[in-house]
Each structure stands twice: as C-alpha cells, then as structure tokens.
Amino acid sequence: MLLFGRILRVAKTFDDSNVSFAMSDVDDFEHELAEHGVTADPSQPTVIGHDSADRSYVMNEDFS
C-alpha cells in the first residue's frame, strides 16, 4: 500500500497532462516485461514507460 501511495502522489502532479499511470502484479504482466528484456524482482517495483510513438523506457535505477 505504501508503494501505491507514492505512485499516487506522483500521478497527481500530472493531472492536467496527457499522462497515464498503471500498476499491476508482476505475474499479470510478466510476458510484457520479458518483451522488454526485464526480469522482475517481486520484492522491488519495476518501472517501464511508453511514449506516444510506442517506444519503451525501462527505469534501471532503484525506485525510491
């Protein structure tokens, strides 16, 4: 729940822009993570962003 609160705080700062945020269980999107060459650690958040040109960006730094 703590992670959800942190993401919600960041998402609220984008409330007037064309940005969407989503959270899911690693098991639900494991196939998508694999498409990006990402092996998720269930104990740590994994962040991937997509832009309007369908390019993907993987956050390699630790999520804090």
Number of C-alpha atoms within 10 A of each C-alpha: 5 7 13 10 10 11 13 13 11 11 14 10 9 12 10 7 7 7 11 10 11 8 12 8 9 17 10 9 12 14 13 12 18 11 9 12 10 16 13 16 9 10 7 11 15 19 16 13 12 12 9 8 6 8 8 12 12 14 12 10 8 9 10 7
